[in-house]
Amino acid sequence: MLAPDWAGGMLARIRTVAAYLRDAGVAVEMQAVANPGLVGYEEEHQVAVVPWQDRQAL
């Protein structure tokens, strides 16, 4: 599973918030990986992932 079904809508909302922050002078950076690790918890509004042991921190 790469992303839950609701991820697209959530990303659109996050991009809107990021635009407001940029307009206010706050630096915003998005980091993404294809396979971040093992999904340990998932619900309607959040996902918690345990990173793979061989991956360096972003």
C-alpha positions as CSV (number, residue, x, y, z in Angstrom):
1,M,0.0,0.0,0.0
2,L,1.6,3.2,-1.1
3,A,-1.1,5.7,0.0
4,P,-4.6,5.4,1.4
5,D,-7.6,6.4,-0.8
6,W,-8.0,9.7,0.9
7,A,-4.4,10.8,0.4
8,G,-5.0,12.8,-2.7
9,G,-7.6,15.0,-1.0
10,M,-5.4,15.4,2.0
11,L,-2.4,16.5,-0.1
12,A,-4.5,19.1,-1.8
13,R,-5.5,20.6,1.6
14,I,-1.9,20.5,2.8
15,R,-0.7,22.3,-0.4
16,T,-3.3,25.0,0.3
17,V,-2.0,25.4,3.9
18,A,1.6,25.4,2.5
19,A,0.7,28.2,0.1
20,Y,-0.7,30.3,3.0
21,L,2.5,29.7,5.0
22,R,4.7,30.7,2.1
23,D,2.7,33.8,1.6
24,A,3.4,34.6,5.3
25,G,7.1,34.2,4.7
26,V,7.4,30.7,6.3
27,A,9.7,28.3,4.5
28,V,7.9,25.1,3.4
29,E,9.5,21.9,2.1
30,M,7.8,18.7,0.9
31,Q,9.7,15.4,1.1
32,A,8.4,12.2,-0.3
33,V,9.5,8.6,-0.7
34,A,7.9,5.8,-2.7
35,N,8.1,3.3,0.2
36,P,8.6,5.0,3.6
37,G,8.4,1.9,5.7
38,L,5.9,-0.4,7.5
39,V,2.5,1.1,8.2
40,G,2.0,0.7,11.9
41,Y,-1.3,2.5,12.3
42,E,-3.9,3.9,9.9
43,E,-7.2,5.7,10.4
44,E,-9.3,8.1,8.5
45,H,-7.1,11.2,9.0
46,Q,-3.6,9.9,9.7
47,V,-1.1,7.2,9.0
48,A,1.9,6.3,11.2
49,V,4.8,4.6,9.5
50,V,7.9,2.9,11.0
51,P,10.9,3.6,8.7
52,W,12.9,0.7,7.3
53,Q,16.1,0.1,9.3
54,D,18.4,0.6,6.3
55,R,17.0,4.0,5.4
56,Q,18.7,7.3,6.5
57,A,16.6,10.0,8.0
58,L,15.3,12.6,5.5
